[in-house]
C-alpha cells in the first residue's frame, strides 16, 4: 500500500486549530442551511457526505480511510440530530 505524500505541513497551536475548526464549521453550517432552503435536505446531506468522503479518500491512506469510516459506523449512535426535524 502506497502512502500519500504530505506537503506544506504548518504547525499551529491547539487554540488556533480550534478557531479554524469553529470558523469552518460555522461557514459550512450556514451554507448548508442556505442550500436546504433551495433543495431537499437529503439531497444536501448526501452531496455533503459524498464530497466529505472524497476529501478523506484524497488525503488519507487506504488503511486510515477504512479506519475512519469504521469509526463513523461504530459511533453512529452518538450522532445527535439538529433540534428541528427538518432544516427547511
N, CA, C and O atoms as a Tinker XYZ file with bonds, in Angstrom:
   352  protein
     1  N      0.826000   -1.177000    0.000000    73     2
     2  CA     0.000000    0.000000    0.000000    64     1     3
     3  C      0.875000    1.245000    0.000000    63     2     4     5
     4  O      1.804000    1.358000    0.799000    81     3
     5  N      0.580000    2.164000   -0.883000    73     3     6
     6  CA     1.404000    3.366000   -1.015000    64     5     7
     7  C      0.865000    4.490000   -0.131000    63     6     8     9
     8  O     -0.332000    4.777000   -0.139000    81     7
     9  N      1.754000    5.118000    0.624000    73     7    10
    10  CA     1.388000    6.258000    1.471000    64     9    11
    11  C      1.208000    7.494000    0.604000    63    10    12    13
    12  O      1.935000    7.699000   -0.368000    81    11
    13  N      0.228000    8.315000    0.971000    73    11    14
    14  CA     0.042000    9.586000    0.281000    64    13    15
    15  C      1.079000   10.573000    0.786000    63    14    16    17
    16  O      1.396000   10.599000    1.975000    81    15
    17  N      1.599000   11.375000   -0.113000    73    15    18
    18  CA     2.634000   12.343000    0.227000    64    17    19
    19  C      2.006000   13.543000    0.936000    63    18    20    21
    20  O      1.012000   14.100000    0.470000    81    19
    21  N      2.586000   13.926000    2.049000    73    19    22
    22  CA     2.118000   15.082000    2.803000    64    21    23
    23  C      3.067000   16.238000    2.527000    63    22    24    25
    24  O      4.281000   16.119000    2.692000    81    23
    25  N      2.492000   17.357000    2.103000    73    23    26
    26  CA     3.300000   18.530000    1.782000    64    25    27
    27  C      2.807000   19.737000    2.567000    63    26    28    29
    28  O      1.674000   19.767000    3.047000    81    27
    29  N      3.677000   20.726000    2.687000    73    27    30
    30  CA     3.317000   22.015000    3.270000    64    29    31
    31  C      2.682000   21.890000    4.654000    63    30    32    33
    32  O      1.632000   22.476000    4.914000    81    31
    33  N      3.309000   21.141000    5.523000    73    31    34
    34  CA     2.801000   20.995000    6.881000    64    33    35
    35  C      3.137000   22.256000    7.665000    63    34    36    37
    36  O      4.290000   22.684000    7.715000    81    35
    37  N      2.110000   22.845000    8.278000    73    35    38
    38  CA     2.285000   24.028000    9.107000    64    37    39
    39  C      1.826000   23.669000   10.507000    63    38    40    41
    40  O      0.710000   23.182000   10.693000    81    39
    41  N      2.677000   23.905000   11.489000    73    39    42
    42  CA     2.324000   23.597000   12.870000    64    41    43
    43  C      1.631000   24.808000   13.473000    63    42    44    45
    44  O      2.159000   25.920000   13.454000    81    43
    45  N      0.429000   24.570000   14.013000    73    43    46
    46  CA    -0.334000   25.648000   14.647000    64    45    47
    47  C     -0.712000   25.233000   16.056000    63    46    48    49
    48  O     -0.718000   24.045000   16.381000    81    47
    49  N     -1.024000   26.200000   16.882000    73    47    50
    50  CA    -1.382000   25.920000   18.271000    64    49    51
    51  C     -2.752000   25.260000   18.342000    63    50    52    53
    52  O     -3.563000   25.407000   17.427000    81    51
    53  N     -3.014000   24.532000   19.428000    73    51    54
    54  CA    -4.353000   23.944000   19.610000    64    53    55
    55  C     -5.456000   25.008000   19.594000    63    54    56    57
    56  O     -6.553000   24.758000   19.093000    81    55
    57  N     -5.169000   26.183000   20.139000    73    55    58
    58  CA    -6.166000   27.256000   20.149000    64    57    59
    59  C     -6.477000   27.730000   18.727000    63    58    60    61
    60  O     -7.631000   27.978000   18.376000    81    59
    61  N     -5.425000   27.849000   17.922000    73    59    62
    62  CA    -5.623000   28.254000   16.527000    64    61    63
    63  C     -6.368000   27.172000   15.765000    63    62    64    65
    64  O     -7.221000   27.481000   14.932000    81    63
    65  N     -6.064000   25.918000   16.032000    73    63    66
    66  CA    -6.781000   24.821000   15.382000    64    65    67
    67  C     -8.260000   24.860000   15.758000    63    66    68    69
    68  O     -9.122000   24.685000   14.896000    81    67
    69  N     -8.561000   25.087000   17.030000    73    67    70
    70  CA    -9.956000   25.196000   17.473000    64    69    71
    71  C    -10.668000   26.341000   16.767000    63    70    72    73
    72  O    -11.815000   26.203000   16.341000    81    71
    73  N     -9.980000   27.476000   16.647000    73    71    74
    74  CA   -10.576000   28.636000   15.974000    64    73    75
    75  C    -10.868000   28.322000   14.510000    63    74    76    77
    76  O    -11.935000   28.653000   13.994000    81    75
    77  N     -9.913000   27.687000   13.855000    73    75    78
    78  CA   -10.103000   27.332000   12.441000    64    77    79
    79  C    -11.231000   26.321000   12.264000    63    78    80    81
    80  O    -12.033000   26.427000   11.336000    81    79
    81  N    -11.283000   25.341000   13.164000    73    79    82
    82  CA   -12.365000   24.355000   13.090000    64    81    83
    83  C    -13.724000   25.012000   13.295000    63    82    84    85
    84  O    -14.679000   24.707000   12.580000    81    83
    85  N    -13.811000   25.913000   14.268000    73    83    86
    86  CA   -15.065000   26.632000   14.518000    64    85    87
    87  C    -15.462000   27.471000   13.310000    63    86    88    89
    88  O    -16.626000   27.478000   12.909000    81    87
    89  N    -14.494000   28.177000   12.732000    73    87    90
    90  CA   -14.778000   29.009000   11.556000    64    89    91
    91  C    -15.291000   28.165000   10.393000    63    90    92    93
    92  O    -16.273000   28.517000    9.738000    81    91
    93  N    -14.620000   27.061000   10.151000    73    91    94
    94  CA   -15.010000   26.172000    9.053000    64    93    95
    95  C    -16.387000   25.568000    9.318000    63    94    96    97
    96  O    -17.232000   25.531000    8.424000    81    95
    97  N    -16.613000   25.098000   10.540000    73    95    98
    98  CA   -17.905000   24.509000   10.901000    64    97    99
    99  C    -19.018000   25.527000   10.699000    63    98   100   101
   100  O    -20.046000   25.217000   10.096000    81    99
   101  N    -18.816000   26.738000   11.202000    73    99   102
   102  CA   -19.849000   27.770000   11.095000    64   101   103
   103  C    -20.143000   28.118000    9.636000    63   102   104   105
   104  O    -21.303000   28.275000    9.255000    81   103
   105  N    -19.098000   28.237000    8.824000    73   103   106
   106  CA   -19.288000   28.574000    7.408000    64   105   107
   107  C    -20.032000   27.463000    6.669000    63   106   108   109
   108  O    -20.942000   27.738000    5.887000    81   107
   109  N    -19.648000   26.217000    6.911000    73   107   110
   110  CA   -20.326000   25.103000    6.244000    64   109   111
   111  C    -21.752000   24.930000    6.743000    63   110   112   113
   112  O    -22.646000   24.594000    5.967000    81   111
   113  N    -21.970000   25.156000    8.035000    73   111   114
   114  CA   -23.320000   25.063000    8.590000    64   113   115
   115  C    -24.218000   26.119000    7.946000    63   114   116   117
   116  O    -25.336000   25.817000    7.531000    81   115
   117  N    -23.729000   27.349000    7.866000    73   115   118
   118  CA   -24.502000   28.434000    7.253000    64   117   119
   119  C    -24.821000   28.112000    5.798000    63   118   120   121
   120  O    -25.953000   28.292000    5.347000    81   119
   121  N    -23.823000   27.640000    5.074000    73   119   122
   122  CA   -24.047000   27.315000    3.658000    64   121   123
   123  C    -25.016000   26.151000    3.509000    63   122   124   125
   124  O    -25.841000   26.153000    2.596000    81   123
   125  N    -24.933000   25.168000    4.381000    73   123   126
   126  CA   -25.858000   24.031000    4.282000    64   125   127
   127  C    -27.297000   24.475000    4.548000    63   126   128   129
   128  O    -28.223000   23.987000    3.899000    81   127
   129  N    -27.492000   25.392000    5.493000    73   127   130
   130  CA   -28.838000   25.922000    5.734000    64   129   131
   131  C    -29.367000   26.644000    4.495000    63   130   132   133
   132  O    -30.530000   26.479000    4.126000    81   131
   133  N    -28.514000   27.439000    3.855000    73   131   134
   134  CA   -28.911000   28.141000    2.632000    64   133   135
   135  C    -29.301000   27.144000    1.542000    63   134   136   137
   136  O    -30.306000   27.327000    0.856000    81   135
   137  N    -28.505000   26.098000    1.389000    73   135   138
   138  CA   -28.806000   25.085000    0.372000    64   137   139
   139  C    -30.098000   24.337000    0.683000    63   138   140   141
   140  O    -30.844000   23.975000   -0.228000    81   139
   141  N    -30.362000   24.106000    1.965000    73   139   142
   142  CA   -31.586000   23.409000    2.360000    64   141   143
   143  C    -32.842000   24.242000    2.087000    63   142   144   145
   144  O    -33.945000   23.702000    2.007000    81   143
   145  N    -32.670000   25.537000    1.947000    73   143   146
   146  CA   -33.804000   26.388000    1.590000    64   145   147
   147  C    -34.153000   26.239000    0.107000    63   146   148   149
   148  O    -35.284000   26.510000   -0.295000    81   147
   149  N    -33.191000   25.812000   -0.700000    73   147   150
   150  CA   -33.394000   25.668000   -2.141000    64   149   151
   151  C    -33.590000   24.224000   -2.580000    63   150   152   153
   152  O    -34.219000   23.965000   -3.606000    81   151
   153  N    -33.050000   23.276000   -1.804000    73   151   154
   154  CA   -33.054000   21.865000   -2.199000    64   153   155
   155  C    -33.545000   21.003000   -1.038000    63   154   156   157
   156  O    -33.537000   21.430000    0.117000    81   155
   157  N    -33.965000   19.805000   -1.357000    73   155   158
   158  CA   -34.357000   18.844000   -0.330000    64   157   159
   159  C    -33.171000   18.578000    0.600000    63   158   160   161
   160  O    -32.031000   18.463000    0.150000    81   159
   161  N    -33.452000   18.484000    1.879000    73   159   162
   162  CA   -32.399000   18.292000    2.881000    64   161   163
   163  C    -31.579000   17.034000    2.609000    63   162   164   165
   164  O    -30.362000   17.040000    2.796000    81   163
   165  N    -32.226000   15.962000    2.171000    73   163   166
   166  CA   -31.478000   14.730000    1.900000    64   165   167
   167  C    -30.537000   14.885000    0.712000    63   166   168   169
   168  O    -29.483000   14.249000    0.674000    81   167
   169  N    -30.899000   15.714000   -0.250000    73   167   170
   170  CA   -30.002000   15.977000   -1.379000    64   169   171
   171  C    -28.763000   16.710000   -0.880000    63   170   172   173
   172  O    -27.641000   16.372000   -1.259000    81   171
   173  N    -28.964000   17.706000   -0.037000    73   171   174
   174  CA   -27.839000   18.468000    0.513000    64   173   175
   175  C    -26.951000   17.556000    1.354000    63   174   176   177
   176  O    -25.730000   17.558000    1.196000    81   175
   177  N    -27.559000   16.779000    2.242000    73   175   178
   178  CA   -26.792000   15.904000    3.128000    64   177   179
   179  C    -26.007000   14.857000    2.337000    63   178   180   181
   180  O    -24.834000   14.618000    2.621000    81   179
   181  N    -26.645000   14.236000    1.353000    73   179   182
   182  CA   -25.941000   13.190000    0.599000    64   181   183
   183  C    -24.803000   13.773000   -0.228000    63   182   184   185
   184  O    -23.764000   13.133000   -0.393000    81   183
   185  N    -24.991000   14.972000   -0.744000    73   183   186
   186  CA   -23.923000   15.624000   -1.505000    64   185   187
   187  C    -22.756000   15.982000   -0.590000    63   186   188   189
   188  O    -21.598000   15.773000   -0.950000    81   187
   189  N    -23.058000   16.523000    0.597000    73   187   190
   190  CA   -22.001000   16.856000    1.547000    64   189   191
   191  C    -21.245000   15.606000    1.980000    63   190   192   193
   192  O    -20.019000   15.629000    2.089000    81   191
   193  N    -21.965000   14.517000    2.227000    73   191   194
   194  CA   -21.319000   13.269000    2.632000    64   193   195
   195  C    -20.417000   12.738000    1.522000    63   194   196   197
   196  O    -19.289000   12.318000    1.781000    81   195
   197  N    -20.915000   12.758000    0.289000    73   195   198
   198  CA   -20.112000   12.269000   -0.836000    64   197   199
   199  C    -18.837000   13.094000   -0.992000    63   198   200   201
   200  O    -17.758000   12.543000   -1.210000    81   199
   201  N    -18.964000   14.413000   -0.881000    73   199   202
   202  CA   -17.782000   15.260000   -1.007000    64   201   203
   203  C    -16.821000   15.050000    0.160000    63   202   204   205
   204  O    -15.604000   15.041000   -0.031000    81   203
   205  N    -17.358000   14.882000    1.362000    73   203   206
   206  CA   -16.509000   14.629000    2.530000    64   205   207
   207  C    -15.721000   13.344000    2.372000    63   206   208   209
   208  O    -14.519000   13.308000    2.637000    81   207
   209  N    -16.390000   12.296000    1.942000    73   207   210
   210  CA   -15.693000   11.020000    1.759000    64   209   211
   211  C    -14.607000   11.133000    0.690000    63   210   212   213
   212  O    -13.536000   10.544000    0.831000    81   211
   213  N    -14.876000   11.878000   -0.366000    73   211   214
   214  CA   -13.860000   12.061000   -1.406000    64   213   215
   215  C    -12.665000   12.841000   -0.872000    63   214   216   217
   216  O    -11.523000   12.540000   -1.219000    81   215
   217  N    -12.920000   13.844000   -0.030000    73   215   218
   218  CA   -11.809000   14.586000    0.576000    64   217   219
   219  C    -10.961000   13.662000    1.448000    63   218   220   221
   220  O     -9.734000   13.662000    1.356000    81   219
   221  N    -11.630000   12.871000    2.299000    73   219   222
   222  CA   -10.897000   11.922000    3.147000    64   221   223
   223  C    -10.107000   10.934000    2.286000    63   222   224   225
   224  O     -8.949000   10.642000    2.581000    81   223
   225  N    -10.723000   10.425000    1.234000    73   223   226
   226  CA   -10.054000    9.452000    0.371000    64   225   227
   227  C     -8.823000   10.072000   -0.298000    63   226   228   229
   228  O     -7.853000    9.375000   -0.595000    81   227
   229  N     -8.872000   11.373000   -0.529000    73   227   230
   230  CA    -7.764000   12.076000   -1.156000    64   229   231
   231  C     -6.576000   12.245000   -0.213000    63   230   232   233
   232  O     -5.426000   12.114000   -0.632000    81   231
   233  N     -6.851000   12.535000    1.061000    73   231   234
   234  CA    -5.753000   12.883000    1.972000    64   233   235
   235  C     -5.316000   11.755000    2.907000    63   234   236   237
   236  O     -4.247000   11.843000    3.511000    81   235
   237  N     -6.109000   10.711000    3.036000    73   235   238
   238  CA    -5.760000    9.602000    3.934000    64   237   239
   239  C     -5.214000    8.410000    3.153000    63   238   240   241
   240  O     -5.516000    8.234000    1.973000    81   239
   241  N     -4.420000    7.610000    3.818000    73   239   242
   242  CA    -4.015000    6.337000    3.225000    64   241   243
   243  C     -5.248000    5.440000    3.169000    63   242   244   245
   244  O     -6.256000    5.731000    3.813000    81   243
   245  N     -5.176000    4.356000    2.407000    73   243   246
   246  CA    -6.312000    3.435000    2.323000    64   245   247
   247  C     -6.673000    2.877000    3.700000    63   246   248   249
   248  O     -7.851000    2.782000    4.045000    81   247
   249  N     -5.655000    2.508000    4.488000    73   247   250
   250  CA    -5.914000    1.967000    5.828000    64   249   251
   251  C     -6.550000    3.009000    6.743000    63   250   252   253
   252  O     -7.480000    2.699000    7.487000    81   251
   253  N     -6.052000    4.236000    6.690000    73   251   254
   254  CA    -6.612000    5.298000    7.521000    64   253   255
   255  C     -8.036000    5.640000    7.103000    63   254   256   257
   256  O     -8.887000    5.910000    7.950000    81   255
   257  N     -8.296000    5.627000    5.796000    73   255   258
   258  CA    -9.648000    5.888000    5.312000    64   257   259
   259  C    -10.611000    4.815000    5.822000    63   258   260   261
   260  O    -11.695000    5.131000    6.313000    81   259
   261  N    -10.215000    3.560000    5.705000    73   259   262
   262  CA   -11.054000    2.462000    6.172000    64   261   263
   263  C    -11.304000    2.570000    7.675000    63   262   264   265
   264  O    -12.421000    2.338000    8.138000    81   263
   265  N    -10.270000    2.919000    8.433000    73   263   266
   266  CA   -10.417000    3.079000    9.881000    64   265   267
   267  C    -11.366000    4.227000   10.214000    63   266   268   269
   268  O    -12.174000    4.111000   11.135000    81   267
   269  N    -11.278000    5.323000    9.481000    73   267   270
   270  CA   -12.145000    6.474000    9.723000    64   269   271
   271  C    -13.599000    6.111000    9.451000    63   270   272   273
   272  O    -14.480000    6.433000   10.248000    81   271
   273  N    -13.853000    5.444000    8.334000    73   271   274
   274  CA   -15.224000    5.037000    8.003000    64   273   275
   275  C    -15.753000    4.059000    9.058000    63   274   276   277
   276  O    -16.917000    4.142000    9.449000    81   275
   277  N    -14.917000    3.150000    9.512000    73   275   278
   278  CA   -15.321000    2.195000   10.549000    64   277   279
   279  C    -15.654000    2.925000   11.851000    63   278   280   281
   280  O    -16.606000    2.557000   12.539000    81   279
   281  N    -14.893000    3.937000   12.188000    73   279   282
   282  CA   -15.167000    4.736000   13.384000    64   281   283
   283  C    -16.529000    5.412000   13.277000    63   282   284   285
   284  O    -17.278000    5.464000   14.252000    81   283
   285  N    -16.848000    5.926000   12.098000    73   283   286
   286  CA   -18.164000    6.554000   11.892000    64   285   287
   287  C    -19.269000    5.526000   12.121000    63   286   288   289
   288  O    -20.256000    5.817000   12.796000    81   287
   289  N    -19.110000    4.341000   11.569000    73   287   290
   290  CA   -20.109000    3.290000   11.744000    64   289   291
   291  C    -20.254000    2.921000   13.224000    63   290   292   293
   292  O    -21.368000    2.790000   13.731000    81   291
   293  N    -19.139000    2.757000   13.898000    73   291   294
   294  CA   -19.163000    2.326000   15.302000    64   293   295
   295  C    -19.729000    3.395000   16.243000    63   294   296   297
   296  O    -20.232000    3.063000   17.317000    81   295
   297  N    -19.654000    4.648000   15.861000    73   295   298
   298  CA   -20.128000    5.726000   16.742000    64   297   299
   299  C    -21.414000    6.375000   16.225000    63   298   300   301
   300  O    -21.801000    7.444000   16.696000    81   299
   301  N    -22.069000    5.738000   15.269000    73   299   302
   302  CA   -23.279000    6.314000   14.666000    64   301   303
   303  C    -24.360000    6.605000   15.694000    63   302   304   305
   304  O    -25.114000    7.565000   15.537000    81   303
   305  N    -24.452000    5.797000   16.740000    73   303   306
   306  CA   -25.491000    6.015000   17.753000    64   305   307
   307  C    -25.212000    7.245000   18.608000    63   306   308   309
   308  O    -26.086000    7.667000   19.366000    81   307
   309  N    -24.041000    7.823000   18.511000    73   307   310
   310  CA   -23.688000    9.015000   19.285000    64   309   311
   311  C    -23.977000   10.317000   18.529000    63   310   312   313
   312  O    -23.879000   11.403000   19.099000    81   311
   313  N    -24.333000   10.203000   17.252000    73   311   314
   314  CA   -24.610000   11.388000   16.448000    64   313   315
   315  C    -25.963000   11.957000   16.847000    63   314   316   317
   316  O    -26.964000   11.243000   16.893000    81   315
   317  N    -25.978000   13.252000   17.133000    73   315   318
   318  CA   -27.205000   13.916000   17.566000    64   317   319
   319  C    -27.828000   14.687000   16.407000    63   318   320   321
   320  O    -27.117000   15.362000   15.662000    81   319
   321  N    -29.161000   14.595000   16.243000    73   319   322
   322  CA   -29.826000   15.374000   15.198000    64   321   323
   323  C    -29.909000   16.836000   15.599000    63   322   324   325
   324  O    -29.748000   17.173000   16.772000    81   323
   325  N    -30.158000   17.700000   14.630000    73   323   326
   326  CA   -30.441000   19.092000   14.945000    64   325   327
   327  C    -31.776000   19.133000   15.681000    63   326   328   329
   328  O    -32.568000   18.195000   15.583000    81   327
   329  N    -32.025000   20.199000   16.406000    73   327   330
   330  CA   -33.259000   20.309000   17.203000    64   329   331
   331  C    -34.508000   20.135000   16.364000    63   330   332   333
   332  O    -35.402000   19.372000   16.731000    81   331
   333  N    -34.583000   20.840000   15.231000    73   331   334
   334  CA   -35.738000   20.704000   14.343000    64   333   335
   335  C    -35.583000   19.469000   13.467000    63   334   336   337
   336  O    -34.474000   19.162000   13.030000    81   335
   337  N    -36.650000   18.770000   13.208000    73   335   338
   338  CA   -36.614000   17.554000   12.387000    64   337   339
   339  C    -36.176000   17.869000   10.962000    63   338   340   341
   340  O    -35.476000   17.080000   10.326000    81   339
   341  N    -36.592000   19.019000   10.475000    73   339   342
   342  CA   -36.227000   19.457000    9.123000    64   341   343
   343  C    -35.515000   20.794000    9.228000    63   342   344   345
   344  O    -35.878000   21.628000   10.057000    81   343
   345  N    -34.519000   21.002000    8.406000    73   343   346
   346  CA   -33.808000   22.277000    8.428000    64   345   347
   347  C    -34.339000   23.225000    7.347000    63   346   348   349
   348  O    -33.741000   24.270000    7.090000    81   347
   349  N    -35.459000   22.861000    6.717000    73   347   350
   350  CA   -36.091000   23.764000    5.740000    64   349   351
   351  C    -36.702000   24.940000    6.450000    63   350   352
   352  O    -37.283000   25.816000    5.808000    81   351
